[in-house]
Amino acid sequence: MSNRRAISDFALLTSFTFVSLIVHAQAPLAKPVCGKTPVRLSNAVPLTTSAGIFMVQPPAGWSLDQTKNNPFYFLKPGDTYQNARTLMYVNIERLDVPLLKAVEKDMRDFEGACKESRIKDLPPQAILEEGCERKTQMFYCDRSKGPWVDLVTKISISGLIVNVVLSADNEAEIARNKASYEFLLKHIGLAFH
């Protein structure tokens, strides 16, 4: 009688464990927490501001311009801020309003600065800090004396807004450098706030 009961108890425990494993495997993974992603980058450089320190790894073929500070400019070899046709930059500021309010303000400012402008919403870009709210847009300034296009991802992180921008003369140049831009977004994170 006791062997039969022990076998029954074992079967019940095994069934419970199996069901628990199935339920646990189907449970959603914990959502990433904004600003808490460990930053482990192989060739990182610090972007130091009064608001916080970010670590970033520039994409291959790009380097941080040491002459400018917030915005932090990334250039290709041989380019300077003055002569670059394409550049990337990161601008870090305090965020005192919800992200969408900041996005709306930037849109108004852009439209005021470039009368021949248009703005296109894009799907959100993948970023290192996946738990953070973000917005990606393409800004076009079509003026005849010097058109330009900016691919912009704004990231709200720990009371800061991180603007990551790829700026070029035209959309074709943006497309040629988009992989570097995507790399930068996946290799920038908050180190200290």
N, C-alpha and C positions, 0 to 999 in steps of 0.2 A: 504494500500500500504506500509506503513512504517513497519508494522508487518512482511509482507512478506519479505521485504528487510533485516530486523533484523534477521529473521530466516535464510535467505540465507547467510548473513555475518557470523552468528554463525556456520553454516554448513561448510563454507569455512575455518574459523579459526580452527574448530575442525579437519577437514581433514588435514590441514597444520601441526597442532600439532602432529597428529597421524603419519604422514609421517616423521616428524622430529624425533620423538621418534624411529621409525624403523631404520632410517639412523644412528642415534646416537648409537643405540644398536649394529649395524653391524660394526661400525667403530672400527678399531683395538685399543686395549688398549695401553696406552703409554708404550713405551719400558723402562725397568728399566735403570737407569743411573748408570754406573760403579762408585763405591765409594760413592754412595749417599744412600745406603740402611740403614735405621735406625737400629742400633744394640741394641736390647733389649733381653738380655739373663739373665736367672734366677741365674745361678751360674758362672758368667763370671770371668775370670782372665785376666789381661792385659799382652800382649806380647810387651814389650817396647824395641824399637831399636832407633838408631839415625835417621833412615829413617821414622819412624812412629810408632804409637801405634795401635795395633790390640786388639780387645776383642775376647776371645774365651771361649766357654763352653766345657770342656772335656766331652767325653762320659762316661756313667755310668761304673764304674769299672776301670777308668783310671785317673791318676793324673799327674799334671805338675811336672817334676823333677826340684826342686828349685836350684840344683847345676850347671845347664847348662843354657847358654843364647845365643840364636840365632846361631845355631838351638835350638829350644825349644822342649824338649823331653817329651812325654807322655808315662807313664809306667803303667803296671798292678800292683796290690798290691803285695808286696814282691820282685818285680823286681828292679834291678838297671840298669843303663846304661851298666855296664860291664857284667852283667849276663843275660840280657833279650834276649830271642829268638825272640820275636816280640815286636816292638815298633813303635810308630808314632812320627813324628816330623814335625815342621813347621820352615822353613828357609825363612827369609825376606831379600831381597836385592834390591838395586836400579836397575832399568831396563833402560839401556841406548840405547837399540836397540829394534826393533819390537819383539814381543813375539816369533814368529817362528824362528827368528835368535838365540834367547837365547836357544830355544829348540834344535836346530841343534847343537849348541856349547856343550850343556850338553850331547847330544848323542855321539859326537866325544870324549869328555872327558871320558865318561863311557866306550866306546869301547877301548880307550887307557889304561884304568886302569884294565880292565878285558878282556883278549884276547878271552876267551870262552864265549862271550856274545851274546845276542840277545835282540831286542827291539820290542815291539808290540804296535801299536796304538790302543786305546780303545775309545768307545763313550765318549763324555764329561760327567763328573759327574755333578749332580745338586749341586749348591753352594748357599750360602746366597746372594752373590753379583752377581745375575743372569745377570746383564748387562755387566759384565766384560768378556773379552776374556780369554779363558782357553784351556788347552791341557792336556789330560790324556793318560798316557802310562804305560806299564808294562816293567820293566827292569829285565832281567834274567842274572845272572852271574853263569855259570855252572861249575866253576873250582872245581876240586876234593878235594882240601884241605879246602873247606868251601864255598859251594854254597849259594847264597841268591837271593831273589826276592824283588823288590821294586815296589809298586803301587804308581805312582806319578801323582799329578795334579798340574800344574803350572797355576797360576792366575795372569794376568796383571791387576794391580789396581793402579791408580793415580801415575804412574811413578815408581812403585815397582813391583817386582815379588815375589809372595808368593808361595813357594814350600811346598805342603802338601804331606807327604810321609808315607806310611805304609810299613815297612820293616820286612821281616821274612826269615826263613831258606828255605821255600818252598812255592809253590803256594797254597797248601792245608791250610797252616796256614794263608795265605792272605785271602782265602775264609772264614775261620772261624771268622776273625776279620773285614771283609769288612763292616758290618753294623755299627761298631764303627767309621770306617774311613768316611763313608758316613755321619754319624751324625756330625763329626768334620767339614766337608766341609760346612754343612748347619748351623754351629754355629760359624763361624769366620768372622769378618768384621772389616773394617777400622774404628777406633775411632777418630784418630787425625793424621794429616799429616803436 
